[in-house]
Every structure is written in C-alpha cells, then in structure tokens.
Amino acid sequence: MKEIKAYIRREKANLVIEKLEQAGVKGMTVIDVHALYNWADRESYGYSFEYLEKYSKVVKLELVCDDSETDGLIEVISKYGRTGNQGDGMIFVSPIEKSVHIRTGNVNKL
C-alpha cells in the first residue's frame, strides 16, 4: 500500500478530484492549506513577492491505494493538475505499513 500526498492549485482541485473518482478512488482527504515554498507562480496571484515567497493557498489531497494503482493515480493528478506554469504543485508517495480501525482496534499489517 502507498499513501499519495499531492499539493495542487486550488483552481484545479475540483477537476483532479473528479478524475480521481472516475479512476476508482473511493475516498480521500481534501484540505485547504497555506504552503510555504519558493516555487509559486507569482504571475497568477495578486500578492506581494514577499507573501508568495512564504505562503500560497493550495489544496492538499491525501489518499491510500494499492501499489499497483500508484503510478496511474499519479498520472491522473499530474495530467489534470498541470497548467504548465511554475507552482503547479508536488506529489509525494510513501509506503504504508499498517492501518488501525479506531472503533474496533483491528490492525491490518500491509
């Protein structure tokens, strides 16, 4: 199992989520965040250079998938989240070792 964390432009979030659902993703976490980074597209935002150097509003998507689905889901996020401009975002992939169901306490080693 893998966890995918993607930071994408807010204006691309609805399309990316729709395409992930069409690709079979049944659940994900969607969070509005302020990202601290130096790769924001200064042309697209009406903020000062100093603000953009520190904080930009983006959407963070978090989802867990089978190893075999990872590359396909990354492709969906990349394809529909891309504008071609600096600041399109980042995708991070991490292994998942286990899951714990809070209500039942069941542990699944993955």
BALOBA-1460 file (C-alpha; in Angstrom, 3 decimals):
// residues 110
<rec num="1" residu="m" x="0.000" y="0.000" z="0.000"/>
<rec num="2" residu="k" x="1.057" y="3.568" z="-0.681"/>
<rec num="3" residu="e" x="-0.012" y="6.977" z="0.554"/>
<rec num="4" residu="i" x="-0.143" y="9.745" z="-2.025"/>
<rec num="5" residu="k" x="0.029" y="13.350" z="-0.852"/>
<rec num="6" residu="a" x="-0.471" y="15.926" z="-3.587"/>
<rec num="7" residu="y" x="-0.292" y="19.697" z="-3.290"/>
<rec num="8" residu="i" x="-2.151" y="21.274" z="-6.203"/>
<rec num="9" residu="r" x="-3.547" y="24.624" z="-7.285"/>
<rec num="10" residu="r" x="-6.921" y="25.412" z="-5.745"/>
<rec num="11" residu="e" x="-8.457" y="26.127" z="-9.140"/>
<rec num="12" residu="k" x="-7.549" y="22.605" z="-10.314"/>
<rec num="13" residu="a" x="-8.872" y="20.755" z="-7.257"/>
<rec num="14" residu="n" x="-12.417" y="20.005" z="-8.438"/>
<rec num="15" residu="l" x="-11.238" y="18.604" z="-11.768"/>
<rec num="16" residu="v" x="-8.483" y="16.498" z="-10.192"/>
<rec num="17" residu="i" x="-10.879" y="15.101" z="-7.560"/>
<rec num="18" residu="e" x="-13.488" y="14.283" z="-10.222"/>
<rec num="19" residu="k" x="-10.902" y="12.470" z="-12.346"/>
<rec num="20" residu="l" x="-9.560" y="10.542" z="-9.327"/>
<rec num="21" residu="e" x="-13.104" y="9.405" z="-8.532"/>
<rec num="22" residu="q" x="-13.545" y="8.310" z="-12.167"/>
<rec num="23" residu="a" x="-10.288" y="6.363" z="-11.827"/>
<rec num="24" residu="g" x="-11.817" y="4.411" z="-8.930"/>
<rec num="25" residu="v" x="-10.663" y="6.302" z="-5.842"/>
<rec num="26" residu="k" x="-13.381" y="5.802" z="-3.241"/>
<rec num="27" residu="g" x="-12.053" y="8.136" z="-0.569"/>
<rec num="28" residu="m" x="-9.513" y="10.837" z="0.021"/>
<rec num="29" residu="t" x="-8.842" y="13.716" z="2.342"/>
<rec num="30" residu="v" x="-9.046" y="17.206" z="0.845"/>
<rec num="31" residu="i" x="-7.538" y="20.054" z="2.854"/>
<rec num="32" residu="d" x="-7.135" y="23.763" z="2.123"/>
<rec num="33" residu="v" x="-3.635" y="24.688" z="3.249"/>
<rec num="34" residu="h" x="-1.130" y="27.503" z="3.058"/>
<rec num="35" residu="a" x="2.053" y="26.080" z="1.622"/>
<rec num="36" residu="l" x="5.428" y="27.502" z="2.450"/>
<rec num="37" residu="y" x="7.626" y="27.190" z="-0.618"/>
<rec num="38" residu="n" x="9.560" y="29.090" z="-3.227"/>
<rec num="39" residu="w" x="8.004" y="27.679" z="-6.415"/>
<rec num="40" residu="a" x="4.739" y="29.647" z="-6.518"/>
<rec num="41" residu="d" x="3.617" y="31.218" z="-9.762"/>
<rec num="42" residu="r" x="3.919" y="34.903" z="-8.927"/>
<rec num="43" residu="e" x="2.187" y="35.927" z="-12.171"/>
<rec num="44" residu="s" x="-1.120" y="34.225" z="-11.280"/>
<rec num="45" residu="y" x="-1.556" y="35.625" z="-7.804"/>
<rec num="46" residu="g" x="-2.253" y="39.194" z="-6.768"/>
<rec num="47" residu="y" x="0.010" y="39.018" z="-3.738"/>
<rec num="48" residu="s" x="3.281" y="40.693" z="-2.999"/>
<rec num="49" residu="f" x="6.525" y="38.931" z="-3.786"/>
<rec num="50" residu="e" x="7.277" y="38.655" z="-0.070"/>
<rec num="51" residu="y" x="3.951" y="36.932" z="0.652"/>
<rec num="52" residu="l" x="4.367" y="34.453" z="-2.175"/>
<rec num="53" residu="e" x="7.877" y="33.662" z="-1.081"/>
<rec num="54" residu="k" x="6.358" y="32.381" z="2.156"/>
<rec num="55" residu="y" x="2.720" y="31.320" z="1.773"/>
<rec num="56" residu="s" x="0.440" y="30.262" z="-1.050"/>
<rec num="57" residu="k" x="-3.045" y="28.780" z="-0.773"/>
<rec num="58" residu="v" x="-3.140" y="25.281" z="-2.219"/>
<rec num="59" residu="v" x="-5.176" y="22.110" z="-1.818"/>
<rec num="60" residu="k" x="-3.629" y="19.034" z="-0.246"/>
<rec num="61" residu="l" x="-5.027" y="15.676" z="-1.335"/>
<rec num="62" residu="e" x="-4.258" y="12.578" z="0.714"/>
<rec num="63" residu="l" x="-5.209" y="9.080" z="-0.362"/>
<rec num="64" residu="v" x="-4.129" y="5.495" z="0.188"/>
<rec num="65" residu="c" x="-4.026" y="2.992" z="-2.653"/>
<rec num="66" residu="d" x="-2.663" y="-0.398" z="-3.685"/>
<rec num="67" residu="d" x="0.882" y="-0.393" z="-5.004"/>
<rec num="68" residu="s" x="-0.415" y="-1.332" z="-8.452"/>
<rec num="69" residu="e" x="-2.636" y="1.788" z="-8.612"/>
<rec num="70" residu="t" x="0.016" y="4.303" z="-7.582"/>
<rec num="71" residu="d" x="1.503" y="5.224" z="-10.962"/>
<rec num="72" residu="g" x="-1.927" y="5.579" z="-12.589"/>
<rec num="73" residu="l" x="-3.204" y="7.883" z="-9.849"/>
<rec num="74" residu="i" x="-0.041" y="9.990" z="-10.001"/>
<rec num="75" residu="e" x="-0.615" y="10.312" z="-13.740"/>
<rec num="76" residu="v" x="-4.205" y="11.499" z="-13.172"/>
<rec num="77" residu="i" x="-3.117" y="14.122" z="-10.635"/>
<rec num="78" residu="s" x="-0.276" y="15.307" z="-12.861"/>
<rec num="79" residu="k" x="-2.357" y="15.450" z="-16.039"/>
<rec num="80" residu="y" x="-5.345" y="17.310" z="-14.610"/>
<rec num="81" residu="g" x="-3.454" y="19.409" z="-12.067"/>
<rec num="82" residu="r" x="-0.950" y="20.791" z="-14.572"/>
<rec num="83" residu="t" x="-1.125" y="24.295" z="-16.035"/>
<rec num="84" residu="g" x="2.443" y="24.356" z="-17.277"/>
<rec num="85" residu="n" x="3.321" y="27.280" z="-15.029"/>
<rec num="86" residu="q" x="5.641" y="27.393" z="-12.066"/>
<rec num="87" residu="g" x="3.765" y="26.470" z="-8.884"/>
<rec num="88" residu="d" x="1.647" y="23.609" z="-10.264"/>
<rec num="89" residu="g" x="2.430" y="21.609" z="-7.124"/>
<rec num="90" residu="m" x="4.145" y="18.485" z="-5.853"/>
<rec num="91" residu="i" x="3.239" y="14.832" z="-5.322"/>
<rec num="92" residu="f" x="4.800" y="12.708" z="-2.596"/>
<rec num="93" residu="v" x="4.457" y="8.919" z="-2.250"/>
<rec num="94" residu="s" x="5.145" y="6.990" z="0.965"/>
<rec num="95" residu="p" x="4.803" y="3.328" z="1.948"/>
<rec num="96" residu="i" x="2.049" y="2.394" z="4.386"/>
<rec num="97" residu="e" x="2.995" y="-0.242" z="6.968"/>
<rec num="98" residu="k" x="-0.316" y="-0.782" z="8.736"/>
<rec num="99" residu="s" x="-3.762" y="0.623" z="9.365"/>
<rec num="100" residu="v" x="-5.718" y="0.692" z="12.612"/>
<rec num="101" residu="h" x="-9.506" y="0.947" z="12.768"/>
<rec num="102" residu="i" x="-10.197" y="3.283" z="15.661"/>
<rec num="103" residu="r" x="-13.647" y="1.906" z="16.541"/>
<rec num="104" residu="t" x="-12.703" y="-1.792" z="16.551"/>
<rec num="105" residu="g" x="-8.975" y="-1.644" z="17.196"/>
<rec num="106" residu="n" x="-8.384" y="-4.032" z="14.280"/>
<rec num="107" residu="v" x="-4.861" y="-3.749" z="12.946"/>
<rec num="108" residu="n" x="-4.024" y="-4.565" z="9.340"/>
<rec num="109" residu="k" x="-0.352" y="-5.008" z="8.530"/>
<rec num="110" residu="l" x="0.107" y="-4.046" z="4.917"/>
